[in-house]
Amino acid sequence: MTLVRPDDELSLVDLLDRLLAGGVMITGDITISLADVDLVHVSLRALISSVQTLLEPGSADA
């Protein structure tokens, strides 16, 4: 694993490559309410990873 220093330039492609190599979990909740009454609640969960990372030996599902 390569560490990135704050003064290093990092392109979008490099960032995406690092995220897919290790995987990233994104979670979030959105609630729309009116007068303290919840009208809409959306819960988001996403796992972003490359297929190669998911199929590596030693992973939880492999």
N, CA, C and O atoms as a Maestro MAE file, in Angstrom:
{
 s_m_m2io_version
 :::
 2.0.0
}

f_m_ct {
 s_m_title
 :::
 protein
 m_atom[248] {
  # First column is atom index #
  i_m_mmod_type
  r_m_x_coord
  r_m_y_coord
  r_m_z_coord
  i_m_residue_number
  s_m_chain_name
  s_m_pdb_residue_name
  s_m_pdb_atom_name
  i_m_atomic_number
  :::
  1 25 0.839 -1.173 0.000 1 A "MET " " N  " 7
  2 3 0.000 0.000 0.000 1 A "MET " " CA " 6
  3 2 0.885 1.237 0.000 1 A "MET " " C  " 6
  4 15 1.848 1.319 0.762 1 A "MET " " O  " 8
  5 25 0.557 2.196 -0.855 2 A "THR " " N  " 7
  6 3 1.331 3.417 -0.974 2 A "THR " " CA " 6
  7 2 0.618 4.539 -0.240 2 A "THR " " C  " 6
  8 15 -0.580 4.756 -0.423 2 A "THR " " O  " 8
  9 25 1.362 5.244 0.586 3 A "LEU " " N  " 7
  10 3 0.776 6.374 1.305 3 A "LEU " " CA " 6
  11 2 0.847 7.619 0.448 3 A "LEU " " C  " 6
  12 15 1.803 7.810 -0.304 3 A "LEU " " O  " 8
  13 25 -0.159 8.464 0.559 4 A "VAL " " N  " 7
  14 3 -0.206 9.708 -0.202 4 A "VAL " " CA " 6
  15 2 0.051 10.861 0.749 4 A "VAL " " C  " 6
  16 15 -0.626 11.002 1.768 4 A "VAL " " O  " 8
  17 25 1.022 11.677 0.415 5 A "ARG " " N  " 7
  18 3 1.310 12.864 1.206 5 A "ARG " " CA " 6
  19 2 0.404 13.999 0.755 5 A "ARG " " C  " 6
  20 15 -0.031 14.005 -0.397 5 A "ARG " " O  " 8
  21 25 0.106 14.956 1.619 6 A "PRO " " N  " 7
  22 3 -0.793 16.060 1.259 6 A "PRO " " CA " 6
  23 2 -0.321 16.875 0.058 6 A "PRO " " C  " 6
  24 15 -1.148 17.447 -0.652 6 A "PRO " " O  " 8
  25 25 0.991 16.943 -0.186 7 A "ASP " " N  " 7
  26 3 1.487 17.744 -1.300 7 A "ASP " " CA " 6
  27 2 1.567 16.957 -2.610 7 A "ASP " " C  " 6
  28 15 1.935 17.523 -3.640 7 A "ASP " " O  " 8
  29 25 1.229 15.658 -2.594 8 A "ASP " " N  " 7
  30 3 1.215 14.853 -3.813 8 A "ASP " " CA " 6
  31 2 -0.038 15.147 -4.622 8 A "ASP " " C  " 6
  32 15 -1.110 15.381 -4.065 8 A "ASP " " O  " 8
  33 25 0.109 15.134 -5.942 9 A "GLU " " N  " 7
  34 3 -1.051 15.284 -6.817 9 A "GLU " " CA " 6
  35 2 -1.638 13.901 -7.066 9 A "GLU " " C  " 6
  36 15 -0.905 12.939 -7.292 9 A "GLU " " O  " 8
  37 25 -2.953 13.808 -7.023 10 A "LEU " " N  " 7
  38 3 -3.632 12.545 -7.207 10 A "LEU " " CA " 6
  39 2 -4.733 12.748 -8.244 10 A "LEU " " C  " 6
  40 15 -5.643 13.553 -8.047 10 A "LEU " " O  " 8
  41 25 -4.640 12.016 -9.344 11 A "SER " " N  " 7
  42 3 -5.648 12.170 -10.389 11 A "SER " " CA " 6
  43 2 -6.898 11.368 -10.015 11 A "SER " " C  " 6
  44 15 -6.854 10.492 -9.151 11 A "SER " " O  " 8
  45 25 -7.984 11.676 -10.668 12 A "LEU " " N  " 7
  46 3 -9.247 10.990 -10.416 12 A "LEU " " CA " 6
  47 2 -9.131 9.501 -10.735 12 A "LEU " " C  " 6
  48 15 -9.721 8.673 -10.041 12 A "LEU " " O  " 8
  49 25 -8.386 9.158 -11.767 13 A "VAL " " N  " 7
  50 3 -8.203 7.757 -12.140 13 A "VAL " " CA " 6
  51 2 -7.438 7.015 -11.048 13 A "VAL " " C  " 6
  52 15 -7.786 5.882 -10.714 13 A "VAL " " O  " 8
  53 25 -6.406 7.634 -10.492 14 A "ASP " " N  " 7
  54 3 -5.649 7.009 -9.406 14 A "ASP " " CA " 6
  55 2 -6.521 6.807 -8.178 14 A "ASP " " C  " 6
  56 15 -6.465 5.758 -7.536 14 A "ASP " " O  " 8
  57 25 -7.325 7.808 -7.851 15 A "LEU " " N  " 7
  58 3 -8.215 7.705 -6.704 15 A "LEU " " CA " 6
  59 2 -9.227 6.586 -6.901 15 A "LEU " " C  " 6
  60 15 -9.463 5.798 -5.985 15 A "LEU " " O  " 8
  61 25 -9.825 6.506 -8.078 16 A "LEU " " N  " 7
  62 3 -10.787 5.450 -8.375 16 A "LEU " " CA " 6
  63 2 -10.127 4.078 -8.322 16 A "LEU " " C  " 6
  64 15 -10.726 3.124 -7.825 16 A "LEU " " O  " 8
  65 25 -8.912 3.967 -8.823 17 A "ASP " " N  " 7
  66 3 -8.179 2.697 -8.787 17 A "ASP " " CA " 6
  67 2 -7.935 2.256 -7.346 17 A "ASP " " C  " 6
  68 15 -8.089 1.075 -7.034 17 A "ASP " " O  " 8
  69 25 -7.562 3.165 -6.477 18 A "ARG " " N  " 7
  70 3 -7.322 2.827 -5.071 18 A "ARG " " CA " 6
  71 2 -8.604 2.422 -4.363 18 A "ARG " " C  " 6
  72 15 -8.606 1.493 -3.556 18 A "ARG " " O  " 8
  73 25 -9.695 3.119 -4.663 19 A "LEU " " N  " 7
  74 3 -10.974 2.783 -4.042 19 A "LEU " " CA " 6
  75 2 -11.451 1.399 -4.470 19 A "LEU " " C  " 6
  76 15 -11.921 0.620 -3.642 19 A "LEU " " O  " 8
  77 25 -11.332 1.094 -5.757 20 A "LEU " " N  " 7
  78 3 -11.774 -0.212 -6.246 20 A "LEU " " CA " 6
  79 2 -10.874 -1.337 -5.760 20 A "LEU " " C  " 6
  80 15 -11.345 -2.455 -5.551 20 A "LEU " " O  " 8
  81 25 -9.596 -1.063 -5.578 21 A "ALA " " N  " 7
  82 3 -8.667 -2.100 -5.114 21 A "ALA " " CA " 6
  83 2 -8.991 -2.521 -3.687 21 A "ALA " " C  " 6
  84 15 -8.875 -3.700 -3.351 21 A "ALA " " O  " 8
  85 25 -9.390 -1.592 -2.855 22 A "GLY " " N  " 7
  86 3 -9.670 -1.920 -1.461 22 A "GLY " " CA " 6
  87 2 -11.146 -2.040 -1.161 22 A "GLY " " C  " 6
  88 15 -11.532 -2.716 -0.208 22 A "GLY " " O  " 8
  89 25 -11.967 -1.402 -1.951 23 A "GLY " " N  " 7
  90 3 -13.397 -1.393 -1.702 23 A "GLY " " CA " 6
  91 2 -13.777 -0.265 -0.755 23 A "GLY " " C  " 6
  92 15 -12.978 0.156 0.081 23 A "GLY " " O  " 8
  93 25 -14.984 0.208 -0.893 24 A "VAL " " N  " 7
  94 3 -15.467 1.288 -0.031 24 A "VAL " " CA " 6
  95 2 -16.960 1.078 0.206 24 A "VAL " " C  " 6
  96 15 -17.697 0.686 -0.700 24 A "VAL " " O  " 8
  97 25 -17.388 1.342 1.422 25 A "MET " " N  " 7
  98 3 -18.797 1.219 1.795 25 A "MET " " CA " 6
  99 2 -19.351 2.618 1.995 25 A "MET " " C  " 6
  100 15 -18.784 3.418 2.738 25 A "MET " " O  " 8
  101 25 -20.462 2.912 1.329 26 A "ILE " " N  " 7
  102 3 -21.107 4.216 1.440 26 A "ILE " " CA " 6
  103 2 -22.484 4.009 2.054 26 A "ILE " " C  " 6
  104 15 -23.269 3.195 1.569 26 A "ILE " " O  " 8
  105 25 -22.774 4.742 3.117 27 A "THR " " N  " 7
  106 3 -24.085 4.661 3.742 27 A "THR " " CA " 6
  107 2 -24.625 6.063 3.965 27 A "THR " " C  " 6
  108 15 -23.865 7.016 4.138 27 A "THR " " O  " 8
  109 25 -25.931 6.173 3.957 28 A "GLY " " N  " 7
  110 3 -26.530 7.475 4.204 28 A "GLY " " CA " 6
  111 2 -28.027 7.353 4.423 28 A "GLY " " C  " 6
  112 15 -28.658 6.391 3.985 28 A "GLY " " O  " 8
  113 25 -28.578 8.332 5.100 29 A "ASP " " N  " 7
  114 3 -30.013 8.392 5.355 29 A "ASP " " CA " 6
  115 2 -30.516 9.779 4.984 29 A "ASP " " C  " 6
  116 15 -29.893 10.789 5.309 29 A "ASP " " O  " 8
  117 25 -31.652 9.811 4.299 30 A "ILE " " N  " 7
  118 3 -32.285 11.066 3.924 30 A "ILE " " CA " 6
  119 2 -33.716 11.030 4.433 30 A "ILE " " C  " 6
  120 15 -34.452 10.077 4.178 30 A "ILE " " O  " 8
  121 25 -34.102 12.068 5.151 31 A "THR " " N  " 7
  122 3 -35.470 12.166 5.648 31 A "THR " " CA " 6
  123 2 -36.041 13.524 5.253 31 A "THR " " C  " 6
  124 15 -35.444 14.564 5.530 31 A "THR " " O  " 8
  125 25 -37.192 13.504 4.610 32 A "ILE " " N  " 7
  126 3 -37.904 14.726 4.250 32 A "ILE " " CA " 6
  127 2 -39.094 14.834 5.185 32 A "ILE " " C  " 6
  128 15 -39.937 13.939 5.245 32 A "ILE " " O  " 8
  129 25 -39.154 15.946 5.916 33 A "SER " " N  " 7
  130 3 -40.242 16.113 6.876 33 A "SER " " CA " 6
  131 2 -40.860 17.497 6.723 33 A "SER " " C  " 6
  132 15 -40.232 18.434 6.231 33 A "SER " " O  " 8
  133 25 -42.096 17.591 7.158 34 A "LEU " " N  " 7
  134 3 -42.835 18.843 7.130 34 A "LEU " " CA " 6
  135 2 -43.548 18.985 8.466 34 A "LEU " " C  " 6
  136 15 -44.334 18.117 8.846 34 A "LEU " " O  " 8
  137 25 -43.285 20.061 9.175 35 A "ALA " " N  " 7
  138 3 -43.882 20.311 10.496 35 A "ALA " " CA " 6
  139 2 -43.617 19.148 11.448 35 A "ALA " " C  " 6
  140 15 -44.523 18.681 12.138 35 A "ALA " " O  " 8
  141 25 -42.378 18.690 11.478 36 A "ASP " " N  " 7
  142 3 -41.943 17.582 12.346 36 A "ASP " " CA " 6
  143 2 -42.655 16.264 12.075 36 A "ASP " " C  " 6
  144 15 -42.708 15.401 12.950 36 A "ASP " " O  " 8
  145 25 -43.204 16.097 10.872 37 A "VAL " " N  " 7
  146 3 -43.814 14.831 10.462 37 A "VAL " " CA " 6
  147 2 -42.974 14.284 9.309 37 A "VAL " " C  " 6
  148 15 -42.857 14.918 8.260 37 A "VAL " " O  " 8
  149 25 -42.386 13.095 9.513 38 A "ASP " " N  " 7
  150 3 -41.576 12.484 8.467 38 A "ASP " " CA " 6
  151 2 -42.468 12.034 7.314 38 A "ASP " " C  " 6
  152 15 -43.376 11.222 7.494 38 A "ASP " " O  " 8
  153 25 -42.195 12.576 6.129 39 A "LEU " " N  " 7
  154 3 -42.966 12.215 4.940 39 A "LEU " " CA " 6
  155 2 -42.269 11.133 4.116 39 A "LEU " " C  " 6
  156 15 -42.908 10.196 3.638 39 A "LEU " " O  " 8
  157 25 -40.957 11.271 3.956 40 A "VAL " " N  " 7
  158 3 -40.181 10.321 3.149 40 A "VAL " " CA " 6
  159 2 -38.882 10.019 3.881 40 A "VAL " " C  " 6
  160 15 -38.197 10.927 4.353 40 A "VAL " " O  " 8
  161 25 -38.548 8.730 3.971 41 A "HIS " " N  " 7
  162 3 -37.272 8.316 4.558 41 A "HIS " " CA " 6
  163 2 -36.595 7.362 3.576 41 A "HIS " " C  " 6
  164 15 -37.170 6.343 3.193 41 A "HIS " " O  " 8
  165 25 -35.380 7.697 3.176 42 A "VAL " " N  " 7
  166 3 -34.609 6.863 2.253 42 A "VAL " " CA " 6
  167 2 -33.313 6.465 2.940 42 A "VAL " " C  " 6
  168 15 -32.580 7.320 3.438 42 A "VAL " " O  " 8
  169 25 -33.032 5.179 2.968 43 A "SER " " N  " 7
  170 3 -31.799 4.667 3.543 43 A "SER " " CA " 6
  171 2 -30.956 4.088 2.408 43 A "SER " " C  " 6
  172 15 -31.410 3.217 1.667 43 A "SER " " O  " 8
  173 25 -29.737 4.578 2.282 44 A "LEU " " N  " 7
  174 3 -28.856 4.167 1.185 44 A "LEU " " CA " 6
  175 2 -27.677 3.368 1.724 44 A "LEU " " C  " 6
  176 15 -27.042 3.768 2.700 44 A "LEU " " O  " 8
  177 25 -27.389 2.246 1.090 45 A "ARG " " N  " 7
  178 3 -26.223 1.438 1.420 45 A "ARG " " CA " 6
  179 2 -25.621 0.957 0.103 45 A "ARG " " C  " 6
  180 15 -26.323 0.378 -0.726 45 A "ARG " " O  " 8
  181 25 -24.337 1.192 -0.091 46 A "ALA " " N  " 7
  182 3 -23.679 0.778 -1.328 46 A "ALA " " CA " 6
  183 2 -22.272 0.279 -1.025 46 A "ALA " " C  " 6
  184 15 -21.546 0.876 -0.231 46 A "ALA " " O  " 8
  185 25 -21.902 -0.813 -1.661 47 A "LEU " " N  " 7
  186 3 -20.545 -1.343 -1.590 47 A "LEU " " CA " 6
  187 2 -19.949 -1.211 -2.980 47 A "LEU " " C  " 6
  188 15 -20.483 -1.749 -3.950 47 A "LEU " " O  " 8
  189 25 -18.843 -0.494 -3.070 48 A "ILE " " N  " 7
  190 3 -18.183 -0.284 -4.351 48 A "ILE " " CA " 6
  191 2 -16.828 -0.963 -4.286 48 A "ILE " " C  " 6
  192 15 -15.990 -0.638 -3.444 48 A "ILE " " O  " 8
  193 25 -16.628 -1.914 -5.192 49 A "SER " " N  " 7
  194 3 -15.386 -2.658 -5.230 49 A "SER " " CA " 6
  195 2 -15.224 -3.275 -6.606 49 A "SER " " C  " 6
  196 15 -16.190 -3.383 -7.360 49 A "SER " " O  " 8
  197 25 -14.025 -3.674 -6.931 50 A "SER " " N  " 7
  198 3 -13.812 -4.376 -8.193 50 A "SER " " CA " 6
  199 2 -14.185 -5.848 -8.016 50 A "SER " " C  " 6
  200 15 -14.190 -6.358 -6.896 50 A "SER " " O  " 8
  201 25 -14.491 -6.518 -9.101 51 A "VAL " " N  " 7
  202 3 -14.830 -7.939 -9.058 51 A "VAL " " CA " 6
  203 2 -13.629 -8.741 -8.583 51 A "VAL " " C  " 6
  204 15 -13.782 -9.705 -7.833 51 A "VAL " " O  " 8
  205 25 -12.452 -8.354 -9.007 52 A "GLN " " N  " 7
  206 3 -11.235 -9.062 -8.602 52 A "GLN " " CA " 6
  207 2 -11.059 -9.007 -7.085 52 A "GLN " " C  " 6
  208 15 -10.681 -10.005 -6.472 52 A "GLN " " O  " 8
  209 25 -11.325 -7.864 -6.482 53 A "THR " " N  " 7
  210 3 -11.201 -7.731 -5.029 53 A "THR " " CA " 6
  211 2 -12.217 -8.603 -4.323 53 A "THR " " C  " 6
  212 15 -11.890 -9.227 -3.314 53 A "THR " " O  " 8
  213 25 -13.438 -8.664 -4.823 54 A "LEU " " N  " 7
  214 3 -14.473 -9.467 -4.195 54 A "LEU " " CA " 6
  215 2 -14.214 -10.957 -4.299 54 A "LEU " " C  " 6
  216 15 -14.633 -11.721 -3.430 54 A "LEU " " O  " 8
  217 25 -13.520 -11.384 -5.361 55 A "LEU " " N  " 7
  218 3 -13.279 -12.810 -5.588 55 A "LEU " " CA " 6
  219 2 -11.919 -13.295 -5.050 55 A "LEU " " C  " 6
  220 15 -11.556 -14.455 -5.249 55 A "LEU " " O  " 8
  221 25 -11.181 -12.426 -4.382 56 A "GLU " " N  " 7
  222 3 -9.878 -12.822 -3.848 56 A "GLU " " CA " 6
  223 2 -10.036 -13.931 -2.801 56 A "GLU " " C  " 6
  224 15 -10.986 -13.915 -2.019 56 A "GLU " " O  " 8
  225 25 -9.113 -14.886 -2.787 57 A "PRO " " N  " 7
  226 3 -9.157 -15.907 -1.751 57 A "PRO " " CA " 6
  227 2 -9.013 -15.263 -0.361 57 A "PRO " " C  " 6
  228 15 -8.230 -14.333 -0.167 57 A "PRO " " O  " 8
  229 25 -9.782 -15.781 0.585 58 A "GLY " " N  " 7
  230 3 -9.738 -15.250 1.923 58 A "GLY " " CA " 6
  231 2 -10.789 -14.216 2.201 58 A "GLY " " C  " 6
  232 15 -10.921 -13.750 3.333 58 A "GLY " " O  " 8
  233 25 -11.563 -13.837 1.159 59 A "SER " " N  " 7
  234 3 -12.650 -12.896 1.424 59 A "SER " " CA " 6
  235 2 -13.793 -13.660 2.095 59 A "SER " " C  " 6
  236 15 -13.799 -14.891 2.080 59 A "SER " " O  " 8
  237 25 -14.739 -12.964 2.671 60 A "ALA " " N  " 7
  238 3 -15.803 -13.572 3.476 60 A "ALA " " CA " 6
  239 2 -16.708 -14.515 2.661 60 A "ALA " " C  " 6
  240 15 -17.168 -15.525 3.194 60 A "ALA " " O  " 8
  241 25 -16.969 -14.207 1.390 61 A "ASP " " N  " 7
  242 3 -17.893 -15.004 0.593 61 A "ASP " " CA " 6
  243 2 -17.201 -15.996 -0.326 61 A "ASP " " C  " 6
  244 15 -17.872 -16.851 -0.903 61 A "ASP " " O  " 8
  245 25 -15.904 -15.917 -0.483 62 A "ALA " " N  " 7
  246 3 -15.210 -16.786 -1.441 62 A "ALA " " CA " 6
  247 2 -14.999 -18.170 -0.884 62 A "ALA " " C  " 6
  248 15 -14.430 -19.028 -1.560 62 A "ALA " " O  " 8
  :::
 }
 m_bond[247] {
  # First column is bond index #
  i_m_from
  i_m_to
  i_m_order
  :::
  1 1 2 1
  2 2 3 1
  3 3 4 2
  4 3 5 1
  5 5 6 1
  6 6 7 1
  7 7 8 2
  8 7 9 1
  9 9 10 1
  10 10 11 1
  11 11 12 2
  12 11 13 1
  13 13 14 1
  14 14 15 1
  15 15 16 2
  16 15 17 1
  17 17 18 1
  18 18 19 1
  19 19 20 2
  20 19 21 1
  21 21 22 1
  22 22 23 1
  23 23 24 2
  24 23 25 1
  25 25 26 1
  26 26 27 1
  27 27 28 2
  28 27 29 1
  29 29 30 1
  30 30 31 1
  31 31 32 2
  32 31 33 1
  33 33 34 1
  34 34 35 1
  35 35 36 2
  36 35 37 1
  37 37 38 1
  38 38 39 1
  39 39 40 2
  40 39 41 1
  41 41 42 1
  42 42 43 1
  43 43 44 2
  44 43 45 1
  45 45 46 1
  46 46 47 1
  47 47 48 2
  48 47 49 1
  49 49 50 1
  50 50 51 1
  51 51 52 2
  52 51 53 1
  53 53 54 1
  54 54 55 1
  55 55 56 2
  56 55 57 1
  57 57 58 1
  58 58 59 1
  59 59 60 2
  60 59 61 1
  61 61 62 1
  62 62 63 1
  63 63 64 2
  64 63 65 1
  65 65 66 1
  66 66 67 1
  67 67 68 2
  68 67 69 1
  69 69 70 1
  70 70 71 1
  71 71 72 2
  72 71 73 1
  73 73 74 1
  74 74 75 1
  75 75 76 2
  76 75 77 1
  77 77 78 1
  78 78 79 1
  79 79 80 2
  80 79 81 1
  81 81 82 1
  82 82 83 1
  83 83 84 2
  84 83 85 1
  85 85 86 1
  86 86 87 1
  87 87 88 2
  88 87 89 1
  89 89 90 1
  90 90 91 1
  91 91 92 2
  92 91 93 1
  93 93 94 1
  94 94 95 1
  95 95 96 2
  96 95 97 1
  97 97 98 1
  98 98 99 1
  99 99 100 2
  100 99 101 1
  101 101 102 1
  102 102 103 1
  103 103 104 2
  104 103 105 1
  105 105 106 1
  106 106 107 1
  107 107 108 2
  108 107 109 1
  109 109 110 1
  110 110 111 1
  111 111 112 2
  112 111 113 1
  113 113 114 1
  114 114 115 1
  115 115 116 2
  116 115 117 1
  117 117 118 1
  118 118 119 1
  119 119 120 2
  120 119 121 1
  121 121 122 1
  122 122 123 1
  123 123 124 2
  124 123 125 1
  125 125 126 1
  126 126 127 1
  127 127 128 2
  128 127 129 1
  129 129 130 1
  130 130 131 1
  131 131 132 2
  132 131 133 1
  133 133 134 1
  134 134 135 1
  135 135 136 2
  136 135 137 1
  137 137 138 1
  138 138 139 1
  139 139 140 2
  140 139 141 1
  141 141 142 1
  142 142 143 1
  143 143 144 2
  144 143 145 1
  145 145 146 1
  146 146 147 1
  147 147 148 2
  148 147 149 1
  149 149 150 1
  150 150 151 1
  151 151 152 2
  152 151 153 1
  153 153 154 1
  154 154 155 1
  155 155 156 2
  156 155 157 1
  157 157 158 1
  158 158 159 1
  159 159 160 2
  160 159 161 1
  161 161 162 1
  162 162 163 1
  163 163 164 2
  164 163 165 1
  165 165 166 1
  166 166 167 1
  167 167 168 2
  168 167 169 1
  169 169 170 1
  170 170 171 1
  171 171 172 2
  172 171 173 1
  173 173 174 1
  174 174 175 1
  175 175 176 2
  176 175 177 1
  177 177 178 1
  178 178 179 1
  179 179 180 2
  180 179 181 1
  181 181 182 1
  182 182 183 1
  183 183 184 2
  184 183 185 1
  185 185 186 1
  186 186 187 1
  187 187 188 2
  188 187 189 1
  189 189 190 1
  190 190 191 1
  191 191 192 2
  192 191 193 1
  193 193 194 1
  194 194 195 1
  195 195 196 2
  196 195 197 1
  197 197 198 1
  198 198 199 1
  199 199 200 2
  200 199 201 1
  201 201 202 1
  202 202 203 1
  203 203 204 2
  204 203 205 1
  205 205 206 1
  206 206 207 1
  207 207 208 2
  208 207 209 1
  209 209 210 1
  210 210 211 1
  211 211 212 2
  212 211 213 1
  213 213 214 1
  214 214 215 1
  215 215 216 2
  216 215 217 1
  217 217 218 1
  218 218 219 1
  219 219 220 2
  220 219 221 1
  221 221 222 1
  222 222 223 1
  223 223 224 2
  224 223 225 1
  225 225 226 1
  226 226 227 1
  227 227 228 2
  228 227 229 1
  229 229 230 1
  230 230 231 1
  231 231 232 2
  232 231 233 1
  233 233 234 1
  234 234 235 1
  235 235 236 2
  236 235 237 1
  237 237 238 1
  238 238 239 1
  239 239 240 2
  240 239 241 1
  241 241 242 1
  242 242 243 1
  243 243 244 2
  244 243 245 1
  245 245 246 1
  246 246 247 1
  247 247 248 2
  :::
 }
}
